[in-house]
Amino acid sequence: MTTRIGFSTPKRFNPVSWLVRKVTGSPCSHAFFIYFDKEWQADFVMEAHEMGFRIVPLAHFEKKNEIVASFIPRWEIDAGMRWVALEYLGRPYDFGGLFGMAVVLFGRWLKRKWKNPLESAKAMFCSEAVVVAMQKSAYPKTEVLDAHSTAPRALLEFFTKEASSAVP
C-alpha cells in the first residue's frame, strides 16, 4: 500500500481551523492519511474528523478541503496506520486534546516544554494519529515527536525537511 500523508485547510471558514492556523502560524490545520483501496479502486482519506475517526473517499474530502501538501513517507508506515485504524476508527474526535494543545503552545511561547493536560486515551486528533502511526511503524526520527502535543505545522515541517533532504 502506498500511503501519503496529507495536510489541508477547509475551503469554507471554520473557526477552529482558523484558530489553529493563526496560533501555529501554519498554512494548514489538518493532517491525515491518503491511501489507495484496491478493492474499491479509489483513493481514500483516513482522518480524525470532528465527527469521529473515519474513512471517506478522497474525491469527497477534496470538495470541502484544500490540500496544502501531501508526502509519500520515505519509510513504510502501513503497520502503524493499520494499528491506528483498528484502534480508533469509529471513535470520537479528541476535542479535549485539541484544546489542551493551547497549554502546550503557551508553554512553548514561554520556552518551556509542557505535556498536553487534556489528552485522551480513547480518542485522537489529526496530527496525533499520524505521529502514532509513524511511531508504531518505527519511522526514523519520530522518537522526538510527542504524539499528544504535535501540531499539523510541526508534521508539515518534518515532512518538508525530509523531502528536501531526499536524494532524487
C-alpha positions in Angstrom: 0.0 0.0 0.0 1.4 3.4 -0.9 0.3 5.8 1.8 0.6 9.5 1.7 0.4 12.0 4.5 -1.8 15.0 3.6 -2.2 18.5 5.0 -5.2 20.6 4.5 -7.4 23.5 5.5 -11.2 23.9 4.9 -12.4 25.7 1.8 -15.0 27.5 3.9 -14.4 29.4 7.1 -14.1 27.2 10.2 -13.3 28.9 13.5 -11.3 26.0 14.9 -9.2 25.7 11.7 -8.6 29.4 11.6 -7.5 29.4 15.2 -5.1 26.5 14.7 -3.5 28.2 11.7 -3.4 31.6 13.5 -1.8 30.3 16.7 0.7 28.0 15.0 1.4 30.2 12.0 0.7 27.3 9.7 -0.8 27.2 6.2 -2.7 24.0 7.3 -4.8 23.0 10.2 -5.3 19.3 9.5 -3.2 16.2 8.9 -4.5 12.9 7.5 -3.7 9.7 5.6 -4.4 9.1 1.9 -4.3 5.6 0.6 -5.5 3.6 -2.5 -8.0 0.9 -1.8 -7.5 -1.9 -4.3 -11.0 -3.4 -3.7 -12.8 -0.1 -4.4 -10.2 1.2 -6.9 -10.1 4.7 -5.4 -8.1 6.9 -3.1 -9.5 7.3 0.4 -8.7 9.6 3.3 -8.5 8.2 6.9 -8.7 11.1 9.3 -9.6 12.2 12.8 -12.6 14.5 12.0 -14.9 16.4 14.3 -17.5 13.7 13.6 -15.1 11.0 14.7 -12.2 8.9 13.3 -13.4 7.9 9.8 -12.6 6.9 6.2 -14.0 8.9 3.3 -13.3 8.9 -0.5 -10.6 11.5 -1.4 -12.9 13.0 -4.0 -15.5 13.7 -1.3 -12.8 15.1 1.0 -11.5 17.5 -1.7 -14.9 19.1 -2.2 -14.7 20.6 1.3 -10.9 20.9 1.9 -7.9 22.5 0.2 -5.0 20.1 0.2 -2.0 22.2 1.1 0.6 19.5 0.7 1.0 15.7 0.6 4.0 13.5 1.0 4.9 9.9 0.4 6.7 8.8 3.6 10.3 7.7 2.9 9.7 4.7 5.2 6.7 2.3 5.3 4.0 3.3 7.8 1.4 0.7 6.9 1.8 -1.3 10.2 1.2 1.8 12.2 -1.6 3.0 10.1 -3.3 -0.4 10.4 -2.9 -0.2 14.2 -4.4 3.3 14.3 -7.3 2.2 12.1 -8.1 -0.9 14.1 -7.8 1.0 17.4 -9.5 4.3 16.6 -11.9 4.0 13.6 -15.4 4.9 14.8 -14.2 6.5 18.0 -14.8 10.2 18.7 -12.5 13.1 17.9 -10.3 14.3 20.8 -11.6 17.8 21.4 -10.1 17.8 24.8 -6.7 17.0 23.4 -7.1 19.7 20.7 -7.9 22.3 23.3 -5.1 21.0 25.6 -2.7 22.0 22.7 -3.3 25.6 23.8 -1.4 24.8 27.0 1.4 23.1 25.1 1.7 26.1 22.7 1.6 28.6 25.6 4.4 26.6 27.3 6.5 26.8 24.1 5.9 30.5 23.9 7.4 30.7 27.5 10.3 28.4 26.2 9.0 25.5 28.3 8.0 22.0 27.4 4.6 21.1 28.8 2.6 18.0 28.1 -1.0 18.1 26.9 -3.1 18.0 30.1 -6.3 17.1 28.3 -5.2 14.2 26.1 -7.5 11.2 25.8 -6.5 7.5 25.6 -9.8 6.8 23.8 -9.8 9.4 21.1 -7.3 11.2 18.8 -6.9 14.4 17.0 -5.5 14.6 13.5 -1.7 15.1 13.8 -1.7 12.7 16.8 -2.9 9.9 14.6 -0.2 10.4 12.1 2.6 10.6 14.7 1.3 7.4 16.4 1.2 5.6 13.1 4.7 6.7 12.3 6.0 5.6 15.8 4.2 2.3 15.7 6.0 1.7 12.3 9.4 2.6 13.9 9.7 5.5 11.5 13.2 7.1 11.9 13.5 10.4 13.9 9.9 10.2 15.2 11.1 9.5 18.8 11.5 13.2 19.2 7.8 13.8 18.4 5.2 13.7 21.2 2.0 12.4 19.6 -0.2 14.3 22.1 1.4 17.7 21.5 2.5 17.7 17.8 0.5 20.2 15.8 -0.1 19.8 12.0 2.5 22.5 11.3 5.3 20.5 13.1 4.4 17.5 11.0 4.4 19.5 7.8 7.8 20.9 8.7 9.0 17.3 9.5 8.0 16.0 6.0 9.1 19.2 4.2 12.6 18.9 5.8 12.7 15.1 5.0 11.6 15.7 1.4 14.2 18.5 0.9 16.9 16.1 2.2 15.9 13.3 -0.1 18.3 12.4 -2.9 16.4 12.4 -6.3 
